[in-house]
Amino acid sequence: MTARAGQTTSSAGPDERIRQLEARVAELEASERKLATERDIPRKAAKYFAGETNW
């Protein structure tokens, strides 16, 4: 895993810092997509089961 923001060494140049930050952004975006999917599954299930109960 790459170094997190604020944890890079002082010897890392600007180009390396940019690469680290881009990798971190990609990691966070992937995590956001996963969490959105995990959040949507129960919502869709609740909607499905609510529509199924037409008493």
C-alpha positions in Angstrom: 0.0 0.0 0.0 1.2 3.5 -0.7 2.0 6.0 2.0 -1.0 7.9 3.3 -1.2 11.7 3.1 1.1 13.3 5.6 3.2 10.2 6.0 5.5 10.6 3.0 9.2 11.0 3.5 10.8 14.4 2.8 13.0 12.8 0.1 10.0 12.1 -2.1 9.9 14.5 -5.0 6.7 16.2 -6.3 6.2 13.6 -9.1 6.3 10.7 -6.6 3.9 12.6 -4.3 1.5 13.1 -7.1 1.7 9.4 -7.9 1.0 8.5 -4.3 -2.0 10.9 -4.1 -3.4 9.6 -7.4 -3.1 6.0 -6.1 -4.8 7.0 -2.8 -7.7 8.7 -4.8 -8.2 5.6 -6.8 -8.2 3.5 -3.7 -10.8 5.7 -2.1 -13.0 5.8 -5.2 -13.0 2.0 -5.3 -13.9 1.9 -1.6 -16.7 4.3 -2.2 -18.1 2.2 -5.1 -18.0 -0.9 -2.9 -19.7 0.8 0.0 -22.4 2.2 -2.3 -23.1 -1.3 -3.6 -23.3 -2.7 0.0 -25.7 0.1 0.9 -27.9 -0.4 -2.1 -28.4 -4.2 -1.7 -30.5 -3.9 1.5 -32.4 -1.0 0.0 -33.3 -2.9 -3.1 -34.2 -6.0 -1.1 -36.5 -3.9 1.2 -38.2 -2.4 -1.9 -38.6 -5.8 -3.5 -40.2 -7.4 -0.4 -42.4 -4.3 0.3 -43.8 -4.6 -3.2 -44.4 -8.3 -2.8 -46.7 -7.9 0.2 -49.9 -6.7 -1.4 -52.4 -7.7 1.3 
